[in-house]
Amino acid sequence: MHYIFEELFFPPVSEADEDGILAVGGDLSPARLELAYKNGIFPWFNEGEPILWWAPDPRMVLFFDELIVSKSMRKILKSNQFKLTFNQNFAAVISNCQKIKRDGQNGTWISNKMIDAYCQLNAQGLAKSVEVWQDDVLVGGLYGIDLGVVFCGESMFSKVSNASKVAFIALVEHLKKENYKLLDCQVYNPHLESLGCREIDREEFMSILENKKAF
């Protein structure tokens, strides 16, 4: 495991330990976060802990043609009960992701410092959001890092049934139209698996991220 401090540096992802932890320390400056994501690395740590930088193997991703949309979900999408916007209220989305209660979790890894850092990235055009509205009320959404070839999903929330799924599907459709290669979902999650996400080797993920793999 590597310890990083003021120097703007990350070791190769191949040096991550078996849990996927690559480095400890540093800061959440926009420059460091941008460097991390462009090199297949992301921060994930609890409040009060040192910053942990991850590059897991395998990596959970979605290839757009493998998206699973159930019949019931298709009906919901056609019903127009939700309104969608893109990158119109990033701060509200990430704040809701922080506050939403999740099964099996006592707290959240999205600290106020994380919110400040990602809002700075949003102002720079690197972090983006999807918003889902119902009767002009924000009821769901997601946010992540836009690398052009790959979109790195960070977190999503839902205040009413299926709102986060609507955001996820809308994002996938948008990315597919814009010729992105895949959606990075970082680590295994059974909910994401139900939507068609699967694990691939870190080496394959890095090849796609570096735009070396032909499609």
N, C-alpha and C positions, 0 to 999 in steps of 0.2 A: 504494500500500500504506500502511496506517495503522499507527502505532506507539501502543500503549496501555500505560499504566503503572498507577498506583494507582487512577485513576478508573474507576468501574464503568460502562463505556461500550463500545458497538460501533457502527461505522458501518453504514449500510444495506447489505444483501447485494448490491445492484446495483453497489456500488463494488469488488467483488472483482476481481482481475486475471484474465487469461485462463486461468490455471491453477486458479483457484478460491480463491487466498489472499486473505483479506480484511484481516487484521491480524496484527501481531507483538507479543509481549510480554504483560504482565499477569501473572496468576497462575491457579492452579487451585482457587481458593476455591469452595465450594459455591454462593455467590451468583453468581459470575461464570459458572460452568458452567451454572447454571439459566437465567440471562439469555441465554447463547449458544444453548442448544438451543431455547428458546422463540422465538428469532429466526432459526432455520434455520442455525445456525452450530455447528461442532464443532472441537475441538482435535485436531491430528495432527502429531506431530513426533518426531524421534529423540532419544535420550538425549544430553545435552550441548548440544543446540541450543536457541535461543529458542523459546518457545511460538508455534506457528503456528495461526491460526484460519481455518477454511475454510468457504466457501459456494459449492460448485461448481455450474456450469451446463454440461451437464444434471445431473440428480440421479437416482441409481439407486434405484428403489422397487419395492415389490410391492403391487399391488392384489389383494386376497385371492381374488377369483374367478378370477384368472389363475395361481394356484398350480399347478405341475406336479408330480404325484406318479406316478412310474413304477409299472408292475405289480409289479416286484420289490420296490419300496419298500412298496407296499400290503401285500404278503405279510409283510414284516418288521414292519410296524405291527400286523398282526393276530396275529402269533406271540406277542406279549407277552414277548419276550426282554428287553425293556428296561422299567424302571420310571421314571416321570416325576414330578418335583416342581417346584413353582414357588416361587422366591425363598426357598429353604430353606438354601442355602449359597453366598451370593454371593461371599464371600471366596475360597472354593475354586475357583469357576468363573473368576473374573478372574485368579487366580494361575495356573491351568492355561492360560488363554489367553495369558498372558505367556510361559510356559515351552515351549509346544508348538512343535516345529520345523515350519516351513512351506516348501514348495518355492519356490525362487527368492529366499528371504529369509535374510540372514545374522544378523539380530537381530530385535528387536521394538520397536515404538513404545510398548508398555505398560510404562512405567517404574515404579519403586516409588512415586514421587510420584503417578503416575496412579492406581495401585492405592489409595493412601491417600485420594485425592480422591473416587474413585468409591465407595469403601466408606462415606465420609461421606454421599454422596448416597443410597446404599442405606439407611443408617440414617434418613434423612429421608423415605424412601419414593419418591424420584424415580428411582433406579436399581434395576433388578430383574433377576433371573436365571431361567433354566430349567436344571434339572439332569437328566441322564440317568444312570441307574444300571444296572449289570449285576452280579447276585450281591452286592448291597450295596456295590459299588465304583463311584465316580464315574468314568464313562468318556466323558462328553461334556457339552456345555452351551453356553450363550450368555448374554450380558448386554447390557443397553442402557438407554436412558432412556425412561421412560414419561411421555408428555405428555398422555395422555388421549385425544386425537383421533388422534395419531400415536405409534407406538413407534419410537424411533431405535435400530436395532441397531448394536452397537459391535464385537463380536468373538465368535467361537465356536471351540470346540476339539473334537477327537475322538480318543480313544485306541484305539477299535476301529471297524471299518468301519460307516458309516452313523449313528453316534451323534449327530453334529452335525446331520445331516439330520432325525433324529427330533426333536431339540430345536426345530429351525426349523419343522417342520410343526406340532408341538404348539403353539408360540407363535402361529402364524398362525391355527389353529383357535380358540384362546382369544381372540385379538384380534377375530376375526370375530364371535364370539358376543357380545362386549362392545360391538359397534358402533363399533369404531375404523375409521378411514378407510383407513389404509395403513401398511405397514411401510417405514420409511426405511432404505435400505441404503447411502446416501451416494454411493459411487463405483462405476463399472463393475467387475464381476468375472465372468468366464465361468462360474464355478461357480454364482453366484447367478442368472445368466441361465438356466442349465439348470433352475432351480427356478421360473422364470416371472417373475423380476424384469426390469424394463426401465427405460430412461432417459426422464425427462420434463423439460420446461423448468423451470428454477428458479422462474420466475414462477408456474407451475401448482402446484409443490410448496408455495410460500409461501402461495398461496391456500387450499390444503387445510389447511396448518398453522394458519393464522389463522382457520380454520373459515368461510371465505367461500364456498367452493365447495359447491354442493348436490349430493347423490348420490341 
